[in-house]
């Protein structure tokens, strides 16, 4: 299991604690300091069964200032997230061929 994690995010920290409480083995990827590749992000989106736009945090200042109202392609939204990883919704938990966004934490149960 892999957790794409942001240390500054309380929901992300809660997901880590939840997995520890459930005695799950997992790898943590702090994606703000260890960037996700384009191929990896495309694969995560496939596992989440989501569009790139749906994975974007729309309340972030950078989204509101630079991207709100823009009609970009799937590939362009992926490039936006790669350039500004803070825009990626979190935490993302991947297990095998499936993934969830761990908000609320109980969503993680879908993978256990």
N, CA, C and O atoms as a GROMACS GRO file, in nm:
protein
  448
    1UNK      N    1   0.085  -0.116   0.000
    1UNK     CA    2   0.000   0.000   0.000
    1UNK      C    3   0.090   0.124   0.000
    1UNK      O    4   0.194   0.126   0.065
    2UNK      N    5   0.048   0.224  -0.074
    2UNK     CA    6   0.124   0.349  -0.083
    2UNK      C    7   0.033   0.463  -0.041
    2UNK      O    8  -0.084   0.470  -0.080
    3UNK      N    9   0.088   0.553   0.040
    3UNK     CA   10   0.015   0.673   0.080
    3UNK      C   11   0.089   0.794   0.025
    3UNK      O   12   0.205   0.818   0.060
    4UNK      N   13   0.021   0.869  -0.061
    4UNK     CA   14   0.076   0.995  -0.110
    4UNK      C   15   0.035   1.099  -0.008
    4UNK      O   16  -0.083   1.128   0.010
    5UNK      N   17   0.134   1.156   0.059
    5UNK     CA   18   0.116   1.225   0.185
    5UNK      C   19   0.172   1.366   0.182
    5UNK      O   20   0.272   1.394   0.115
    6UNK      N   21   0.105   1.455   0.254
    6UNK     CA   22   0.155   1.591   0.276
    6UNK      C   23   0.159   1.612   0.427
    6UNK      O   24   0.054   1.611   0.493
    7UNK      N   25   0.278   1.630   0.483
    7UNK     CA   26   0.293   1.645   0.628
    7UNK      C   27   0.215   1.762   0.686
    7UNK      O   28   0.178   1.761   0.803
    8UNK      N   29   0.188   1.864   0.604
    8UNK     CA   30   0.119   1.984   0.652
    8UNK      C   31  -0.032   1.964   0.661
    8UNK      O   32  -0.102   2.048   0.718
    9UNK      N   33  -0.084   1.855   0.607
    9UNK     CA   34  -0.228   1.831   0.598
    9UNK      C   35  -0.275   1.741   0.712
    9UNK      O   36  -0.227   1.629   0.728
   10UNK      N   37  -0.368   1.791   0.792
   10UNK     CA   38  -0.420   1.713   0.905
   10UNK      C   39  -0.492   1.586   0.857
   10UNK      O   40  -0.483   1.482   0.922
   11UNK      N   41  -0.562   1.592   0.745
   11UNK     CA   42  -0.632   1.474   0.692
   11UNK      C   43  -0.531   1.368   0.647
   11UNK      O   44  -0.555   1.249   0.662
   12UNK      N   45  -0.421   1.413   0.593
   12UNK     CA   46  -0.317   1.322   0.550
   12UNK      C   47  -0.251   1.255   0.672
   12UNK      O   48  -0.226   1.134   0.671
   13UNK      N   49  -0.223   1.333   0.774
   13UNK     CA   50  -0.167   1.277   0.897
   13UNK      C   51  -0.265   1.179   0.962
   13UNK      O   52  -0.224   1.076   1.016
   14UNK      N   53  -0.393   1.211   0.956
   14UNK     CA   54  -0.496   1.121   1.012
   14UNK      C   55  -0.499   0.988   0.938
   14UNK      O   56  -0.517   0.883   0.999
   15UNK      N   57  -0.482   0.993   0.807
   15UNK     CA   58  -0.481   0.869   0.728
   15UNK      C   59  -0.364   0.780   0.769
   15UNK      O   60  -0.380   0.658   0.780
   16UNK      N   61  -0.248   0.840   0.790
   16UNK     CA   62  -0.130   0.764   0.834
   16UNK      C   63  -0.159   0.697   0.970
   16UNK      O   64  -0.130   0.579   0.989
   17UNK      N   65  -0.214   0.773   1.062
   17UNK     CA   66  -0.248   0.719   1.194
   17UNK      C   67  -0.351   0.607   1.183
   17UNK      O   68  -0.339   0.504   1.250
   18UNK      N   69  -0.450   0.626   1.099
   18UNK     CA   70  -0.555   0.526   1.079
   18UNK      C   71  -0.494   0.394   1.031
   18UNK      O   72  -0.528   0.287   1.082
   19UNK      N   73  -0.404   0.401   0.933
   19UNK     CA   74  -0.340   0.281   0.881
   19UNK      C   75  -0.252   0.213   0.986
   19UNK      O   76  -0.247   0.091   0.994
   20UNK      N   77  -0.185   0.294   1.067
   20UNK     CA   78  -0.104   0.237   1.176
   20UNK      C   79  -0.193   0.164   1.277
   20UNK      O   80  -0.161   0.055   1.322
   21UNK      N   81  -0.306   0.227   1.312
   21UNK     CA   82  -0.401   0.165   1.406
   21UNK      C   83  -0.456   0.033   1.352
   21UNK      O   84  -0.487  -0.058   1.429
   22UNK      N   85  -0.469   0.024   1.220
   22UNK     CA   86  -0.521  -0.098   1.156
   22UNK      C   87  -0.409  -0.197   1.126
   22UNK      O   88  -0.432  -0.298   1.059
   23UNK      N   89  -0.288  -0.168   1.175
   23UNK     CA   90  -0.172  -0.255   1.156
   23UNK      C   91  -0.144  -0.285   1.008
   23UNK      O   92  -0.112  -0.398   0.972
   24UNK      N   93  -0.157  -0.183   0.925
   24UNK     CA   94  -0.132  -0.198   0.782
   24UNK      C   95   0.012  -0.160   0.749
   24UNK      O   96   0.066  -0.064   0.805
   25UNK      N   97   0.072  -0.235   0.660
   25UNK     CA   98   0.203  -0.200   0.608
   25UNK      C   99   0.183  -0.106   0.490
   25UNK      O  100   0.101  -0.132   0.402
   26UNK      N  101   0.258   0.002   0.488
   26UNK     CA  102   0.245   0.097   0.378
   26UNK      C  103   0.374   0.175   0.361
   26UNK      O  104   0.456   0.186   0.452
   27UNK      N  105   0.387   0.228   0.240
   27UNK     CA  106   0.498   0.315   0.205
   27UNK      C  107   0.441   0.456   0.198
   27UNK      O  108   0.332   0.477   0.144
   28UNK      N  109   0.515   0.552   0.251
   28UNK     CA  110   0.471   0.691   0.246
   28UNK      C  111   0.554   0.766   0.142
   28UNK      O  112   0.677   0.761   0.143
   29UNK      N  113   0.484   0.834   0.052
   29UNK     CA  114   0.552   0.920  -0.045
   29UNK      C  115   0.508   1.063  -0.017
   29UNK      O  116   0.392   1.099  -0.034
   30UNK      N  117   0.603   1.143   0.027
   30UNK     CA  118   0.577   1.285   0.054
   30UNK      C  119   0.594   1.357  -0.080
   30UNK      O  120   0.704   1.399  -0.116
   31UNK      N  121   0.482   1.370  -0.151
   31UNK     CA  122   0.489   1.412  -0.292
   31UNK      C  123   0.529   1.557  -0.313
   31UNK      O  124   0.562   1.595  -0.425
   32UNK      N  125   0.526   1.640  -0.210
   32UNK     CA  126   0.571   1.779  -0.228
   32UNK      C  127   0.723   1.787  -0.237
   32UNK      O  128   0.778   1.875  -0.302
   33UNK      N  129   0.792   1.694  -0.170
   33UNK     CA  130   0.938   1.693  -0.174
   33UNK      C  131   0.993   1.580  -0.262
   33UNK      O  132   1.109   1.583  -0.301
   34UNK      N  133   0.908   1.482  -0.294
   34UNK     CA  134   0.945   1.370  -0.380
   34UNK      C  135   0.843   1.365  -0.493
   34UNK      O  136   0.748   1.286  -0.487
   35UNK      N  137   0.860   1.449  -0.596
   35UNK     CA  138   0.756   1.468  -0.697
   35UNK      C  139   0.711   1.340  -0.766
   35UNK      O  140   0.789   1.247  -0.789
   36UNK      N  141   0.583   1.338  -0.799
   36UNK     CA  142   0.521   1.229  -0.872
   36UNK      C  143   0.552   1.249  -1.021
   36UNK      O  144   0.549   1.362  -1.072
   37UNK      N  145   0.583   1.140  -1.090
   37UNK     CA  146   0.606   1.150  -1.235
   37UNK      C  147   0.472   1.158  -1.308
   37UNK      O  148   0.367   1.127  -1.252
   38UNK      N  149   0.478   1.201  -1.432
   38UNK     CA  150   0.356   1.211  -1.512
   38UNK      C  151   0.291   1.074  -1.527
   38UNK      O  152   0.169   1.060  -1.513
   39UNK      N  153   0.371   0.972  -1.554
   39UNK     CA  154   0.319   0.836  -1.570
   39UNK      C  155   0.252   0.789  -1.441
   39UNK      O  156   0.147   0.726  -1.444
   40UNK      N  157   0.315   0.819  -1.328
   40UNK     CA  158   0.261   0.780  -1.198
   40UNK      C  159   0.127   0.849  -1.171
   40UNK      O  160   0.033   0.786  -1.123
   41UNK      N  161   0.119   0.978  -1.202
   41UNK     CA  162  -0.004   1.052  -1.180
   41UNK      C  163  -0.116   0.998  -1.270
   41UNK      O  164  -0.230   0.986  -1.225
   42UNK      N  165  -0.085   0.968  -1.393
   42UNK     CA  166  -0.185   0.910  -1.484
   42UNK      C  167  -0.235   0.777  -1.430
   42UNK      O  168  -0.354   0.748  -1.435
   43UNK      N  169  -0.144   0.696  -1.378
   43UNK     CA  170  -0.182   0.566  -1.321
   43UNK      C  171  -0.267   0.584  -1.195
   43UNK      O  172  -0.364   0.511  -1.175
   44UNK      N  173  -0.233   0.681  -1.111
   44UNK     CA  174  -0.313   0.709  -0.991
   44UNK      C  175  -0.454   0.751  -1.031
   44UNK      O  176  -0.552   0.704  -0.972
   45UNK      N  177  -0.466   0.836  -1.130
   45UNK     CA  178  -0.598   0.880  -1.176
   45UNK      C  179  -0.679   0.761  -1.227
   45UNK      O  180  -0.799   0.753  -1.201
   46UNK      N  181  -0.615   0.671  -1.298
   46UNK     CA  182  -0.684   0.551  -1.347
   46UNK      C  183  -0.735   0.467  -1.230
   46UNK      O  184  -0.848   0.420  -1.232
   47UNK      N  185  -0.650   0.450  -1.129
   47UNK     CA  186  -0.689   0.369  -1.013
   47UNK      C  187  -0.799   0.436  -0.931
   47UNK      O  188  -0.883   0.369  -0.871
   48UNK      N  189  -0.797   0.567  -0.929
   48UNK     CA  190  -0.903   0.642  -0.859
   48UNK      C  191  -1.032   0.648  -0.942
   48UNK      O  192  -1.139   0.675  -0.889
   49UNK      N  193  -1.018   0.622  -1.073
   49UNK     CA  194  -1.130   0.637  -1.166
   49UNK      C  195  -1.182   0.781  -1.164
   49UNK      O  196  -1.302   0.806  -1.155
   50UNK      N  197  -1.087   0.875  -1.172
   50UNK     CA  198  -1.118   1.018  -1.166
   50UNK      C  199  -1.052   1.090  -1.282
   50UNK      O  200  -0.954   1.044  -1.340
   51UNK      N  201  -1.110   1.205  -1.314
   51UNK     CA  202  -1.044   1.293  -1.410
   51UNK      C  203  -0.940   1.376  -1.336
   51UNK      O  204  -0.946   1.389  -1.214
   52UNK      N  205  -0.847   1.431  -1.409
   52UNK     CA  206  -0.743   1.516  -1.348
   52UNK      C  207  -0.807   1.636  -1.280
   52UNK      O  208  -0.768   1.672  -1.169
   53UNK      N  209  -0.904   1.697  -1.345
   53UNK     CA  210  -0.968   1.815  -1.286
   53UNK      C  211  -1.033   1.782  -1.152
   53UNK      O  212  -1.032   1.864  -1.060
   54UNK      N  213  -1.090   1.662  -1.140
   54UNK     CA  214  -1.156   1.623  -1.014
   54UNK      C  215  -1.057   1.601  -0.900
   54UNK      O  216  -1.095   1.604  -0.783
   55UNK      N  217  -0.930   1.578  -0.933
   55UNK     CA  218  -0.828   1.556  -0.831
   55UNK      C  219  -0.765   1.686  -0.781
   55UNK      O  220  -0.684   1.685  -0.688
   56UNK      N  221  -0.802   1.796  -0.843
   56UNK     CA  222  -0.742   1.925  -0.808
   56UNK      C  223  -0.812   1.988  -0.688
   56UNK      O  224  -0.935   1.987  -0.678
   57UNK      N  225  -0.730   2.042  -0.596
   57UNK     CA  226  -0.781   2.115  -0.480
   57UNK      C  227  -0.818   2.257  -0.526
   57UNK      O  228  -0.732   2.342  -0.548
   58UNK      N  229  -0.946   2.278  -0.538
   58UNK     CA  230  -0.994   2.404  -0.596
   58UNK      C  231  -1.000   2.520  -0.498
   58UNK      O  232  -1.027   2.633  -0.539
   59UNK      N  233  -0.975   2.494  -0.371
   59UNK     CA  234  -0.973   2.602  -0.273
   59UNK      C  235  -0.834   2.659  -0.250
   59UNK      O  236  -0.817   2.756  -0.176
   60UNK      N  237  -0.734   2.600  -0.314
   60UNK     CA  238  -0.598   2.651  -0.301
   60UNK      C  239  -0.586   2.786  -0.373
   60UNK      O  240  -0.646   2.806  -0.479
   61UNK      N  241  -0.511   2.877  -0.315
   61UNK     CA  242  -0.494   3.011  -0.371
   61UNK      C  243  -0.442   3.005  -0.514
   61UNK      O  244  -0.488   3.079  -0.601
   62UNK      N  245  -0.345   2.918  -0.538
   62UNK     CA  246  -0.286   2.910  -0.672
   62UNK      C  247  -0.390   2.870  -0.777
   62UNK      O  248  -0.385   2.916  -0.891
   63UNK      N  249  -0.485   2.784  -0.739
   63UNK     CA  250  -0.591   2.747  -0.833
   63UNK      C  251  -0.680   2.868  -0.861
   63UNK      O  252  -0.708   2.901  -0.976
   64UNK      N  253  -0.723   2.933  -0.754
   64UNK     CA  254  -0.812   3.048  -0.769
   64UNK      C  255  -0.748   3.161  -0.849
   64UNK      O  256  -0.814   3.227  -0.929
   65UNK      N  257  -0.620   3.182  -0.826
   65UNK     CA  258  -0.550   3.294  -0.892
   65UNK      C  259  -0.510   3.265  -1.036
   65UNK      O  260  -0.512   3.355  -1.120
   66UNK      N  261  -0.475   3.139  -1.066
   66UNK     CA  262  -0.419   3.111  -1.198
   66UNK      C  263  -0.503   3.021  -1.288
   66UNK      O  264  -0.489   3.025  -1.410
   67UNK      N  265  -0.592   2.940  -1.229
   67UNK     CA  266  -0.657   2.838  -1.311
   67UNK      C  267  -0.809   2.836  -1.306
   67UNK      O  268  -0.872   2.772  -1.391
   68UNK      N  269  -0.869   2.902  -1.210
   68UNK     CA  270  -1.015   2.900  -1.198
   68UNK      C  271  -1.078   2.951  -1.327
   68UNK      O  272  -1.039   3.055  -1.380
   69UNK      N  273  -1.177   2.876  -1.376
   69UNK     CA  274  -1.249   2.916  -1.496
   69UNK      C  275  -1.183   2.874  -1.626
   69UNK      O  276  -1.240   2.894  -1.733
   70UNK      N  277  -1.064   2.817  -1.619
   70UNK     CA  278  -0.996   2.774  -1.741
   70UNK      C  279  -1.051   2.639  -1.787
   70UNK      O  280  -1.084   2.553  -1.706
   71UNK      N  281  -1.060   2.624  -1.915
   71UNK     CA  282  -1.109   2.500  -1.975
   71UNK      C  283  -0.990   2.428  -2.038
   71UNK      O  284  -0.964   2.441  -2.158
   72UNK      N  285  -0.919   2.351  -1.955
   72UNK     CA  286  -0.799   2.282  -2.001
   72UNK      C  287  -0.830   2.136  -2.032
   72UNK      O  288  -0.929   2.081  -1.984
   73UNK      N  289  -0.746   2.075  -2.112
   73UNK     CA  290  -0.761   1.932  -2.144
   73UNK      C  291  -0.714   1.849  -2.025
   73UNK      O  292  -0.651   1.899  -1.932
   74UNK      N  293  -0.744   1.720  -2.030
   74UNK     CA  294  -0.699   1.626  -1.927
   74UNK      C  295  -0.547   1.634  -1.912
   74UNK      O  296  -0.495   1.643  -1.800
   75UNK      N  297  -0.477   1.631  -2.022
   75UNK     CA  298  -0.332   1.636  -2.021
   75UNK      C  299  -0.280   1.768  -1.961
   75UNK      O  300  -0.183   1.769  -1.886
   76UNK      N  301  -0.346   1.876  -1.995
   76UNK     CA  302  -0.304   2.006  -1.942
   76UNK      C  303  -0.327   2.014  -1.790
   76UNK      O  304  -0.244   2.069  -1.719
   77UNK      N  305  -0.439   1.959  -1.740
   77UNK     CA  306  -0.462   1.959  -1.594
   77UNK      C  307  -0.358   1.872  -1.524
   77UNK      O  308  -0.313   1.905  -1.414
   78UNK      N  309  -0.319   1.762  -1.586
   78UNK     CA  310  -0.214   1.679  -1.529
   78UNK      C  311  -0.085   1.758  -1.520
   78UNK      O  312  -0.016   1.754  -1.417
   79UNK      N  313  -0.051   1.830  -1.625
   79UNK     CA  314   0.070   1.912  -1.624
   79UNK      C  315   0.063   2.021  -1.517
   79UNK      O  316   0.165   2.052  -1.455
   80UNK      N  317  -0.055   2.078  -1.495
   80UNK     CA  318  -0.073   2.178  -1.389
   80UNK      C  319  -0.041   2.117  -1.253
   80UNK      O  320   0.028   2.178  -1.172
   81UNK      N  321  -0.092   1.995  -1.227
   81UNK     CA  322  -0.066   1.930  -1.098
   81UNK      C  323   0.081   1.894  -1.082
   81UNK      O  324   0.136   1.902  -0.972
   82UNK      N  325   0.146   1.856  -1.191
   82UNK     CA  326   0.288   1.823  -1.183
   82UNK      C  327   0.370   1.948  -1.153
   82UNK      O  328   0.468   1.941  -1.079
   83UNK      N  329   0.330   2.059  -1.209
   83UNK     CA  330   0.402   2.185  -1.185
   83UNK      C  331   0.371   2.242  -1.047
   83UNK      O  332   0.456   2.306  -0.986
   84UNK      N  333   0.249   2.218  -0.999
   84UNK     CA  334   0.203   2.270  -0.870
   84UNK      C  335   0.145   2.155  -0.787
   84UNK      O  336   0.023   2.146  -0.773
   85UNK      N  337   0.229   2.067  -0.733
   85UNK     CA  338   0.179   1.948  -0.663
   85UNK      C  339   0.091   1.980  -0.542
   85UNK      O  340   0.017   1.893  -0.495
   86UNK      N  341   0.099   2.101  -0.491
   86UNK     CA  342   0.012   2.140  -0.380
   86UNK      C  343  -0.136   2.131  -0.421
   86UNK      O  344  -0.223   2.122  -0.335
   87UNK      N  345  -0.163   2.135  -0.550
   87UNK     CA  346  -0.300   2.128  -0.600
   87UNK      C  347  -0.358   1.986  -0.599
   87UNK      O  348  -0.477   1.968  -0.622
   88UNK      N  349  -0.274   1.886  -0.574
   88UNK     CA  350  -0.322   1.748  -0.574
   88UNK      C  351  -0.396   1.719  -0.445
   88UNK      O  352  -0.344   1.740  -0.335
   89UNK      N  353  -0.519   1.669  -0.459
   89UNK     CA  354  -0.600   1.631  -0.343
   89UNK      C  355  -0.524   1.525  -0.262
   89UNK      O  356  -0.449   1.446  -0.318
   90UNK      N  357  -0.545   1.524  -0.133
   90UNK     CA  358  -0.473   1.432  -0.046
   90UNK      C  359  -0.558   1.390   0.073
   90UNK      O  360  -0.657   1.454   0.106
   91UNK      N  361  -0.518   1.284   0.136
   91UNK     CA  362  -0.417   1.185   0.098
   91UNK      C  363  -0.472   1.088  -0.005
   91UNK      O  364  -0.592   1.061  -0.009
   92UNK      N  365  -0.385   1.037  -0.087
   92UNK     CA  366  -0.423   0.933  -0.184
   92UNK      C  367  -0.362   0.803  -0.133
   92UNK      O  368  -0.242   0.796  -0.107
   93UNK      N  369  -0.446   0.701  -0.121
   93UNK     CA  370  -0.399   0.570  -0.077
   93UNK      C  371  -0.419   0.474  -0.192
   93UNK      O  372  -0.529   0.461  -0.246
   94UNK      N  373  -0.312   0.405  -0.230
   94UNK     CA  374  -0.315   0.311  -0.341
   94UNK      C  375  -0.283   0.172  -0.288
   94UNK      O  376  -0.187   0.151  -0.213
   95UNK      N  377  -0.367   0.077  -0.328
   95UNK     CA  378  -0.342  -0.063  -0.294
   95UNK      C  379  -0.371  -0.145  -0.419
   95UNK      O  380  -0.486  -0.156  -0.463
   96UNK      N  381  -0.266  -0.202  -0.474
   96UNK     CA  382  -0.284  -0.283  -0.595
   96UNK      C  383  -0.339  -0.199  -0.710
   96UNK      O  384  -0.279  -0.099  -0.749
   97UNK      N  385  -0.453  -0.242  -0.762
   97UNK     CA  386  -0.514  -0.178  -0.878
   97UNK      C  387  -0.621  -0.076  -0.841
   97UNK      O  388  -0.693  -0.027  -0.927
   98UNK      N  389  -0.631  -0.043  -0.711
   98UNK     CA  390  -0.734   0.049  -0.665
   98UNK      C  391  -0.672   0.160  -0.582
   98UNK      O  392  -0.562   0.147  -0.529
   99UNK      N  393  -0.746   0.270  -0.573
   99UNK     CA  394  -0.700   0.384  -0.492
   99UNK      C  395  -0.821   0.461  -0.442
   99UNK      O  396  -0.929   0.457  -0.501
  100UNK      N  397  -0.802   0.531  -0.330
  100UNK     CA  398  -0.904   0.620  -0.276
  100UNK      C  399  -0.836   0.746  -0.226
  100UNK      O  400  -0.717   0.748  -0.196
  101UNK      N  401  -0.915   0.852  -0.217
  101UNK     CA  402  -0.873   0.970  -0.145
  101UNK      C  403  -0.922   0.950  -0.002
  101UNK      O  404  -1.042   0.928   0.019
  102UNK      N  405  -0.833   0.956   0.094
  102UNK     CA  406  -0.865   0.922   0.232
  102UNK      C  407  -0.940   1.031   0.308
  102UNK      O  408  -0.903   1.063   0.421
  103UNK      N  409  -1.041   1.087   0.248
  103UNK     CA  410  -1.127   1.189   0.311
  103UNK      C  411  -1.270   1.147   0.293
  103UNK      O  412  -1.316   1.139   0.180
  104UNK      N  413  -1.342   1.121   0.396
  104UNK     CA  414  -1.298   1.104   0.534
  104UNK      C  415  -1.212   0.978   0.547
  104UNK      O  416  -1.206   0.896   0.456
  105UNK      N  417  -1.149   0.964   0.660
  105UNK     CA  418  -1.057   0.853   0.684
  105UNK      C  419  -1.123   0.717   0.658
  105UNK      O  420  -1.056   0.623   0.614
  106UNK      N  421  -1.252   0.706   0.685
  106UNK     CA  422  -1.323   0.580   0.667
  106UNK      C  423  -1.319   0.530   0.522
  106UNK      O  424  -1.338   0.411   0.497
  107UNK      N  425  -1.296   0.621   0.426
  107UNK     CA  426  -1.285   0.580   0.285
  107UNK      C  427  -1.174   0.478   0.265
  107UNK      O  428  -1.179   0.396   0.174
  108UNK      N  429  -1.073   0.483   0.352
  108UNK     CA  430  -0.960   0.391   0.342
  108UNK      C  431  -1.006   0.246   0.360
  108UNK      O  432  -0.946   0.154   0.305
  109UNK      N  433  -1.113   0.226   0.436
  109UNK     CA  434  -1.165   0.092   0.460
  109UNK      C  435  -1.201   0.019   0.329
  109UNK      O  436  -1.201  -0.104   0.325
  110UNK      N  437  -1.231   0.095   0.224
  110UNK     CA  438  -1.263   0.034   0.095
  110UNK      C  439  -1.146  -0.045   0.039
  110UNK      O  440  -1.165  -0.134  -0.044
  111UNK      N  441  -1.025  -0.015   0.085
  111UNK     CA  442  -0.905  -0.083   0.036
  111UNK      C  443  -0.858  -0.195   0.129
  111UNK      O  444  -0.775  -0.277   0.089
  112UNK      N  445  -0.909  -0.200   0.250
  112UNK     CA  446  -0.860  -0.298   0.348
  112UNK      C  447  -0.937  -0.429   0.340
  112UNK      O  448  -0.908  -0.522   0.415
   0.00000   0.00000   0.00000
